[in-house]
Every structure is written in structure tokens, then in C-alpha cells.
Amino acid sequence: LDGHFTGLGFGHSGDSLVTDRELQDAFSRLLLKSALSVVLEGLKKAVNEMVRPQQCLTEFKRDPEWAEKLDVTLSPVPGISRCGMLTLQNKDQRIVNTEEDFQREMSFLRCCQHQTSGLAILPHFYQLKIPTKQPTDFFCRLVRNELIAQMIQQKLHNKQAAMEKLEKAKPLKYGKKVSRKMCREQEKEKAHMMNAIKKYQKGFSDKLDFLEGDQKPISWDKKAGAKGQQVKK
């Protein structure tokens, strides 16, 4: 059967097609049986060509100097506990809370090994006479861990000093407010007393209520209300 299919164009390659007329002719010559015909495909040969990929790799591969690559390989950096001791963290302790900014930035510093790699590369820069510059980027500044710690400590100190200054200013502000209120009341009482003295001197009034310093003077509105009540009676 395989040979008959091959003669009719049913080879293993499957490049040619068989028409209906050719199939009818083959069936009339008893070359085909009255059953389902299946095209048999040969096994594909796996190709593992290593010459051409290596040739292409050598064509575009470059071997630049270290100053152009700036690659460095370091061992993992141990963690630092709150007491200042070096600790090797296990898998559970490596989980970082993404909501805490300080913990997240410290994980960047440890995992990316910014500080250790920076200290290891600087001598090579000095040896090759390559000029360096202090970066202004936030993540690059993490290389200098001590400087970041000092900046955070200074900000916390300034914030605490501002809060203490605000707490001290609150009683002073309240005291000034009370003193201004007392001054206004004293000025009002003094003006009322001066008006009462002038009226007594001119003879408009014969009362000496202004001489009673402990008692508060009665306002003119209250006096007018009292006179109105007497008239109604």
C-alpha cells in the first residue's frame, strides 16, 4: 500500500496532491482497497545545528574593556539587626512589607548590594583614573548608608524640635490672649468711670457708684430697663 501511494503522489514528503480522477483510476485497477486510506508520514529528523549559531555569535560578539562594562560579582550581603549585629536571614524573614518605605529601601540596598559594589568599584576607578561624581538620584544615594542615617536622624530631630516649640508656644499664646482681654476690660471700666466722674462734676448725676472699685459698674442699658419697669408700676 505504501508503494502504491508513493506512485500516486502520496509520498512521505506530502508535497504533491492526488486528484479524484487519479484515485478512481487506481481503484479501477484494484490498486486501492475499499477502506479508509491514511497518508503515512515519516518521522521528522531533529536538527541540532551548532555551527551556524556559534558562527553568528562570534560575528557580533565583542570583548570590551572593564571600564565599558562595569561588571562586578559579589557574595550576598548579610542583614543588619536593630542592635547593629550582622544576621543571616532565612526565607521567611526576607519578606518585605511594601507599605514601609524605609524597610523597602533597605531591602534594595541589601539585595542589589549597592553599598558593597560601590566600595569595590571605586578603587578600580581610581586606578584607571576615571573621574567620579556624587550622584543626586535618591536610589544612588543609598550607597552612602551613614549619610542617609544622619539625614533621617536630622529630620526626626528637627520635627521633634518643631513640635516642642509649638507646645511651648501654646500657653504663651493663650496667656497673651487672656492678657489682651483683661486690658480691654480694664480700658472699658476706666472709660466708664471717667464718664461717671464727668457727669458728677457737671451735676448731671449725684451717685457715687464709680467710687466702688470692687463692684462692676451697671451698664446704661440695664439702668434704662430698670427705669422703664418703675414707670410701668
NORCOR-V91015 format. One record per residue. N is the residue number from 1. RES is the residue in three letters. PHI is phi in whole degrees, -180 to 180 (NA if undefined). PSI is psi in whole degrees, -180 to 180 (NA if undefined). Layout:
N,RES,PHI,PSI  N,RES,PHI,PSI
This chain:
1,LEU,NA,-37  2,ASP,-65,-40  3,GLY,-68,-39  4,HIS,-64,-42  5,PHE,-65,-36  6,THR,-66,-39  7,GLY,-67,-29  8,LEU,-89,2  9,GLY,102,6  10,PHE,-95,58  11,GLY,-78,179  12,HIS,-70,-25  13,SER,-71,-34  14,GLY,72,23  15,ASP,-79,-31  16,SER,-107,158  17,LEU,-114,152  18,VAL,-106,130  19,THR,-83,169  20,ASP,-67,-37  21,ARG,-64,-41  22,GLU,-65,-37  23,LEU,-67,-40  24,GLN,-65,-40  25,ASP,-65,-41  26,ALA,-66,-37  27,PHE,-70,-36  28,SER,-69,-30  29,ARG,-87,11  30,LEU,61,29  31,LEU,-85,-18  32,LEU,-118,150  33,LYS,-99,157  34,SER,-79,72  35,ALA,-153,177  36,LEU,-72,129  37,SER,-101,134  38,VAL,-124,135  39,VAL,-80,123  40,LEU,-89,127  41,GLU,-105,140  42,GLY,-78,164  43,LEU,-72,133  44,LYS,-77,138  45,LYS,-87,125  46,ALA,-72,134  47,VAL,-106,124  48,ASN,-128,77  49,GLU,-92,119  50,MET,-107,-11  51,VAL,-75,-50  52,ARG,-68,-42  53,PRO,-60,-40  54,GLN,-66,-36  55,GLN,-66,-43  56,CYS,-65,-37  57,LEU,-65,-41  58,THR,-70,-24  59,GLU,-72,-44  60,PHE,-103,0  61,LYS,-75,138  62,ARG,-125,155  63,ASP,-125,76  64,PRO,-75,172  65,GLU,-76,168  66,TRP,-66,-31  67,ALA,-64,-25  68,GLU,-88,-29  69,LYS,-88,-44  70,LEU,57,45  71,ASP,-96,144  72,VAL,-148,141  73,THR,-120,125  74,LEU,-131,161  75,SER,-81,161  76,PRO,-59,142  77,VAL,-89,128  78,PRO,-70,156  79,GLY,-77,164  80,ILE,-121,123  81,SER,-79,177  82,ARG,-69,-24  83,CYS,-83,-4  84,GLY,91,9  85,MET,-94,145  86,LEU,-76,130  87,THR,-132,146  88,LEU,-97,114  89,GLN,-84,144  90,ASN,-87,-171  91,LYS,-69,-37  92,ASP,-71,-34  93,GLN,-79,-10  94,ARG,-81,-8  95,ILE,-70,126  96,VAL,-108,134  97,ASN,-78,114  98,THR,-71,-13  99,GLU,-80,-22  100,GLU,-93,116  101,ASP,-66,-44  102,PHE,-65,-43  103,GLN,-65,-38  104,ARG,-67,-43  105,GLU,-68,-36  106,MET,-67,-33  107,SER,-67,-37  108,PHE,-62,-41  109,LEU,-64,-41  110,ARG,-78,-48  111,CYS,-69,-42  112,CYS,-82,-11  113,GLN,59,43  114,HIS,-63,-46  115,GLN,-67,-48  116,THR,-67,-42  117,SER,-67,-38  118,GLY,-64,-42  119,LEU,-68,-29  120,ALA,-79,-30  121,ILE,-86,-29  122,LEU,-56,-44  123,PRO,-60,-35  124,HIS,-66,-38  125,PHE,-63,-45  126,TYR,-64,-37  127,GLN,-68,-39  128,LEU,-86,1  129,LYS,59,44  130,ILE,-97,122  131,PRO,-69,144  132,THR,-121,160  133,LYS,-143,141  134,GLN,-68,121  135,PRO,-73,154  136,THR,-104,-5  137,ASP,-69,148  138,PHE,-64,-45  139,PHE,-73,-33  140,CYS,-70,-28  141,ARG,-71,-13  142,LEU,-68,-13  143,VAL,-62,-37  144,ARG,-94,89  145,ASN,-66,-39  146,GLU,-65,-40  147,LEU,-64,-41  148,ILE,-65,-41  149,ALA,-63,-41  150,GLN,-65,-40  151,MET,-64,-43  152,ILE,-65,-42  153,GLN,-64,-40  154,GLN,-66,-40  155,LYS,-66,-41  156,LEU,-64,-39  157,HIS,-65,-43  158,ASN,-64,-39  159,LYS,-66,-42  160,GLN,-67,-40  161,ALA,-64,-39  162,ALA,-65,-39  163,MET,-67,-41  164,GLU,-65,-40  165,LYS,-64,-38  166,LEU,-67,-40  167,GLU,-66,-38  168,LYS,-70,-31  169,ALA,-77,-21  170,LYS,-62,-51  171,PRO,-64,-35  172,LEU,-64,-41  173,LYS,-65,-41  174,TYR,-67,-40  175,GLY,-64,-40  176,LYS,-64,-37  177,LYS,-65,-43  178,VAL,-66,-41  179,SER,-65,-39  180,ARG,-65,-38  181,LYS,-65,-42  182,MET,-65,-39  183,CYS,-63,-41  184,ARG,-65,-40  185,GLU,-65,-41  186,GLN,-65,-41  187,GLU,-64,-38  188,LYS,-66,-44  189,GLU,-65,-39  190,LYS,-65,-42  191,ALA,-65,-40  192,HIS,-65,-39  193,MET,-66,-41  194,MET,-64,-39  195,ASN,-65,-40  196,ALA,-66,-38  197,ILE,-66,-43  198,LYS,-63,-41  199,LYS,-66,-37  200,TYR,-68,-38  201,GLN,-68,-36  202,LYS,-83,-7  203,GLY,88,9  204,PHE,-75,-20  205,SER,-145,144  206,ASP,-112,13  207,LYS,-91,144  208,LEU,-113,42  209,ASP,-68,-26  210,PHE,-70,-15  211,LEU,-78,-17  212,GLU,-83,97  213,GLY,-74,-31  214,ASP,-74,-34  215,GLN,-85,143  216,LYS,-77,140  217,PRO,-68,145  218,ILE,-82,131  219,SER,-70,158  220,TRP,-67,-28  221,ASP,-66,-40  222,LYS,-67,-38  223,LYS,-64,-42  224,ALA,-65,-37  225,GLY,-67,-38  226,ALA,-67,-40  227,LYS,-64,-38  228,GLY,-65,-36  229,GLN,-68,-38  230,GLN,-65,-39  231,VAL,-65,-39  232,LYS,-64,-38  233,LYS,-64,NA
